[in-house]
Amino acid sequence: MFSERKSIPRLHSTLEDAVAALVVVEDDGDRPSLEQVLSPFPWKFRVACGECEARAMLAGGFIPVVIIDGDAQSVSWRGFLEQGATADDAQRPKYIIVSRLADSGMWAEVLNLGGYHLLPNPVAAEELAWVMRSALWEPGRARAPVQHKVKEQFAWNGY
């Protein structure tokens, strides 16, 4: 599902002790290659082999991002998105679908069903890093330092 690339620069996460993403694949044969590709990232990933295992993990606690192999026949990415639509916003994970069939039609369907992103398969590690950073970004954390800097710049004007 993921292509191997050069080493990835270390990225900082605000979720250092929490599981940042659940990766849903069709069978256990994908687990070793996934763990190797995901190991340079600073986030904690859990891998679920099949839909039942993934749903059990999601029921066990909040996981902010769910990455689903959209090509897996035994995993319904549409089912995950439909179930996610019933959750309240605070408990809804961001769903990222990975598929070799990624095109504008599938992109529109993923977005219309409430998905966060669609990535082509194989996924470039740099692109996955960018999408994960975006999915885990918390707007309130970025605003505080920026507002503080703006106040310092205009302090001479009495703002």
C-alpha positions in Angstrom: 0.0 0.0 0.0 2.9 2.4 0.7 6.0 3.0 -1.4 9.3 3.1 0.4 11.2 6.4 0.0 14.3 8.1 1.4 14.4 8.9 5.1 11.7 11.3 6.2 12.5 14.3 8.3 11.2 13.9 11.9 7.9 15.6 12.4 6.6 16.8 15.7 3.2 15.6 17.0 1.1 16.9 19.8 -0.2 13.3 20.3 3.1 11.8 21.6 1.6 9.1 23.8 -1.7 8.5 21.9 -2.3 6.4 18.9 -2.5 8.9 16.0 -3.8 6.6 13.3 -5.4 3.2 12.7 -4.3 1.6 9.4 -6.9 -0.8 8.1 -5.6 -3.5 5.7 -7.1 -6.7 4.2 -4.8 -9.3 5.7 -1.9 -9.8 8.1 0.6 -10.2 5.2 0.6 -6.4 4.9 1.6 -5.7 8.5 5.4 -6.1 8.3 5.8 -3.9 5.2 3.5 -1.3 6.8 5.4 -1.2 10.0 8.6 -0.7 8.1 7.2 2.1 6.0 5.6 3.8 9.0 8.5 3.5 11.4 10.2 6.8 10.5 7.1 8.8 11.5 6.8 10.2 15.0 3.2 9.2 15.4 2.0 5.9 16.8 0.1 3.7 14.3 -2.0 0.6 14.9 -2.7 -1.8 12.1 -6.0 -3.7 11.9 -6.3 -6.6 9.6 -9.9 -6.6 8.4 -13.0 -4.6 9.2 -14.0 -6.4 12.4 -10.6 -5.9 14.1 -10.7 -2.2 13.0 -14.2 -1.6 14.3 -13.2 -3.2 17.7 -10.2 -0.9 17.9 -12.3 2.1 17.2 -14.9 1.1 19.8 -12.0 0.9 22.3 -11.2 4.6 22.3 -10.8 7.6 20.1 -8.3 7.4 17.3 -8.1 10.7 15.3 -7.1 9.3 11.9 -8.2 6.1 10.1 -6.3 5.1 7.0 -8.2 2.6 4.9 -6.9 0.4 2.1 -9.6 1.3 -0.5 -8.6 -1.6 -2.7 -9.3 -4.3 -0.1 -12.3 -6.4 -1.0 -13.1 -7.4 2.6 -12.9 -3.9 3.9 -15.7 -1.4 3.1 -14.3 2.1 3.1 -17.8 3.4 2.3 -19.1 1.6 5.4 -16.5 3.3 7.6 -17.5 6.7 6.2 -21.2 6.1 6.6 -20.7 5.0 10.2 -18.5 8.0 10.9 -21.2 10.3 9.6 -23.4 9.3 12.6 -20.7 10.2 15.2 -20.6 13.7 16.7 -17.9 16.0 15.3 -15.6 15.6 18.4 -15.6 11.8 18.1 -15.4 11.5 14.3 -12.0 10.4 13.0 -10.6 11.8 9.8 -10.8 9.0 7.2 -8.0 8.8 4.6 -8.6 6.3 1.8 -5.7 4.9 -0.2 -6.5 3.3 -3.6 -4.9 2.5 -6.9 -8.2 3.6 -8.4 -8.0 7.1 -7.1 -9.4 9.6 -9.6 -11.6 12.7 -9.5 -14.8 10.6 -9.3 -13.6 8.6 -6.3 -12.3 11.8 -4.8 -15.7 13.4 -5.0 -17.4 10.3 -3.5 -14.9 10.2 -0.6 -15.5 13.9 0.2 -19.3 13.6 -0.2 -19.4 10.7 2.2 -17.4 12.7 4.8 -13.9 11.5 4.1 -10.8 13.6 4.8 -8.5 12.7 2.0 -7.9 10.3 -0.9 -4.4 9.2 -1.7 -3.2 7.2 -4.7 -1.6 3.8 -4.1 1.3 3.4 -3.8 1.5 6.3 -1.4 4.6 8.5 -1.3 5.9 8.8 2.3 6.3 12.6 1.9 2.6 12.9 0.9 1.5 10.7 3.7 3.5 12.9 6.1 1.9 16.0 4.8 -1.7 14.6 5.0 -1.1 13.2 8.6 0.3 16.6 9.7 -2.8 18.3 8.3 -5.2 15.8 9.8 -3.6 16.1 13.3 -3.3 19.9 13.2 -5.1 21.7 16.0 -6.1 25.2 15.0 -6.1 26.6 18.5 -2.4 25.7 19.1 -1.2 27.6 16.0 -3.2 30.7 16.7 -1.9 31.5 20.2 1.8 32.1 19.2 0.8 34.1 16.1 -1.5 36.3 18.1 1.2 36.9 20.7 3.7 37.9 18.0 1.2 40.3 16.4 0.6 41.9 19.8 4.4 42.4 20.2 4.7 44.0 16.8 2.0 46.5 17.4 2.7 47.2 21.1 4.1 50.6 20.3 0.7 51.6 18.8 -1.1 50.7 22.0 -2.8 47.6 20.5 
